[in-house]
Amino acid sequence: MINYDEKGFEGKTVLITGGIGFIGSSLAHRLVALKPKKIMIFDSCIPQLGGNKFNIIGIKDQVEEYVGEEWDLRNREKIKPLIKEADIIFNLAGSVSHIGSKENPLFDFELNLRSHLEFLEACKECMQEGKEKLKIVYSGTRDQYGKIKQEHLPVDEKYLIHEATDPQGINKHATEFFHFWYADHFKFDAVSLRLTNTYGPRHIMSDPGQGVLNWFICKAMDGETLELWGGGEQLRDFNYIDDVVEAMLLVALSEKTKGKAYNLGSFIKKKGLYGHIGNNVISIGDVAKMVVKIADKGGWVDIPYPQDRKTLEPGHFYSDATKIYEEVGWEPKISLEEGIRRTIEFYRDNKEHYL
């Protein structure tokens, strides 16, 4: 676990938007153990976004649920009373499908930009009406960087987006900046974590647009063949969900993170490309083969890259997480092999809830 004061959440009220999704629910489970005053879960349950009420089985009596279509970030009057109560907000709501953002840019704009402007307007109103203090942790994405030339890898937070690969990256990048602008002008605190490929238990498995690794695990567990587009040579970095949750908790409590964006990834300059966490920077082909080996089922085949997906392909991508390591002490702990093993074990008992 990360070295922070686990009593730091005691007495605090926490709000999680996107609270029954993969990351939000995993965060809620961890927070229960840290005994805050109250945990509020907010989720509009928009179909196909991964929200799943099964995700909070086991903690339902320890959280307050605001779940259903009326609990939408765009409904300012619904979210405002919860913002007034909250000390810390983990703003994790939105769509994560790169493919979906290309197919329906307006839908992605609504979920990944406009809804957050409504949320931030509600935060502004709460501060203007006398709220004294607020900290927001926003979940950004590696997609904010677009296509990266090889010489810029691993990419750090100073890299400016040059060639967007899809509308999601554009919308998420704008939303991150809106968080910082509102926080600066209306006297609250905001920090953004630019997530790389996050995987693990409680993740929807039936949609490759929601996460390639969990999709691979699903196919392998069914004994199917994993398709490696273009030979699967593209390099990626992966973070297990528990490591991502610990990063969120750490920046939420830190006084050093105000107005800052941090990469989560597997490259830390002090430790080198692989360090002690194993091969978390790996080609898509090699991760597929690892999944098949650990699942002891399935296979893989190389196929040409589908023409309609080429424009979404950023090429090699892995991010430099040195900044968050040096400033607040986060680094990933779970190796890729161990994370895949834990994920497969979870789905052996629960797979039917994630298809």
Secondary structure, DSSP 8 states (H G I E B T S, - for coil): --SS-GGGGTT-EEEEETTTSHHHHHHHHHHHHH--SEEEEEE---TTS---GGGGTTTGGGSEEEESTT--TT-HHHHHHHHHH-SEEEE--S---HHHHHH-HHHHHIIIIIHHHHHHHHHHHHHHTT----EEEEEEEGGGG-S--GGG-SB-TT----S--SHHHHHHHHHHHHHHHHHHHHT-EEEEEEE-EEE-TT---S-GGG-HHHHHHHHHHTT-EEEEEGGG--EEEEEEHHHHHHHHHHHHH-SS-TTEEEE-SSBBTTTBTTGGG-S-EEEHHHHHHHHHHHHT--EEEEE---HHHHTT---S--BB-HHHHHHH-----S-HHHHHHHHHHHHHHHGGGG-
